[in-house]
Amino acid sequence: MSRVHDALRRAEQMGAVPAATPEPSGAEGRAADKQPELLSPTVVAGGPGLLEQVQAVPFTPAPEALLIDISRPQDAPSEEFRSLRTRLNHLQSLQPIHTVVVTSPSPAEGKSFVATNLALAEAQLAGSNTLLADFDFRRPVIHNLFQIDRTPGATDYLLGDAPLEAVIKRINGMNLFIVPAGTAVKNPLELLNLREVKTLLEELPKLFNWVILDSPPLLFSADANLLGTLTDGTILVVRIGQTTSDVLTRAIQSLCENNVLGTVVNGARAGELYSKYTCYYSSYGYKEPEPEADSSSQADE
């Protein structure tokens, strides 16, 4: 009997959850046997809330991270991401959207840049607990952007090597929580196919208003496609001067019937209609090294 099912049985006896489900079997069953008990709602039923047990870490972003400055809400970058936040929160008021995958067709288009700053913008709202989780197990960067340890992280939890409260970090003074990628694994797609991933993504919205996942690019692995089937929606990040219409079409087609919430256009220059990100770069003292380059590539793989 796995520890998960032991916890469910105790919660059932306390009247916290309905009757336990049948025992898992095969490879998924072996992974479940290692799973920690600290998974909502069972953890909430028996004592202190999970979020009260997580470690708090200081907000010390890396200089190259180009995160929005929360002390300067009037700046163009903050305004851009508040606008994106407003659109998403409006969608959330119309339908139950809490888990979102942020991806891009190809590398270096700014997906981690967008995921991180969107999470920061959401976390600025009072009472809006926001989780930013690095599910790009192939080339993770979130731990570098916040200058925190990569382990323990998501892979350690999914493999049963660390409890959930050990892999979540809270940024001091914010409603922002971070889950780094964790220990490197040989086959990320196999790990993402475990039932524990689906269970985790179903339970996390009970603790967080938004769960934002940074994932690998769509056209370089199947990870983001799989995560799109397990979450409430996908945000696609494209970059002016790099993402072609053919690549964008292929990326959208690869998502099949998954819910694409929208597309974020990154890397626009002054005078272009889609964005004011050029103001963002100048406010951080950024100078473009090449005609088509932009600073988002520093915050993304």
C-alpha positions, 0 to 999 in steps of 0.5 A: 500500500503506497503512502499516498493511499495510506494518507487517503485512507486516513483522510477518508476516515476523517471525512475529508475525501471520498472513498479511495481509488483502486491501487495503481499497477505497473510502472505508475504504481511503482512511482506512486509507492515513492510519492510523499503524502504531502499532496493537497487535499490530504495535507490540509486535512491533518494539520498546518497548511502546506504553504506554511511549511515551505522555505522562504528565500530572498528576492535576488534576481540575476542581473541578466534576468530582466525581471520587471521592477515591482517598485516601479509599476509606472515603467513600461515593462510592468505595464505590459505584463499588467495588461497581459495579467488583466486579460488572463484574469478576465478569461479566468472570470469566464471559465475555470482557468488556473494552470497555464503552460507558457511555451514557444515554437523554437528556442530563444523566443522569450518563453521563460522571460514571459512566464517569469514576468507574468508570474511576478505580475500576478503575484502582485495582486493581493491574495493571489498566490501564484506558482511558477514551476520550471517544467523545462526539464531539458534546459531549465533556467528559472533557478538561475533567474532567481538565483536559487538552488535547482534541487530539490525540484519538480523532478525530485517530487515526481520521482518520490525523492522529496516531499512537495513542501521541500521543492516549493520556495516562497519569495520573501514579501510576495505571493510568488512561489517557485518550483525549480526543475530539480535533478536532471533526468534522462527521459523528461517525456517519460517522467511527464507521462507519469500519473503523478504529473496529472494528479499534481496539476489537478491539486495545485489549483487548490493552493494557488490562484495561478500555476504557470509552467515554463516548458520546452519549445513545441517543435523541439520536443513533445513535452509542451504538447503533453503538458497542454493536455494536462492544463487549462490552457497554453500561451504561445510566445513568438519573437518578431524577426525570428518566428516565421508564419510557417513555424507559427502555423506548425506550432499551433497545429502541433497543439491539436485541440488544446486550448490556446489562450493567446499569443504573446509577441516579443521583441518588437521595436519602437514604432511597431504596433504590437508592443512597447518592449523596446522601452523595456530594453532601454529602461534596463540599459540593454543594447542590441548586439545584432540587428534582430536580437533582443534581451528576452534571449538572455532570460530563455534557452 
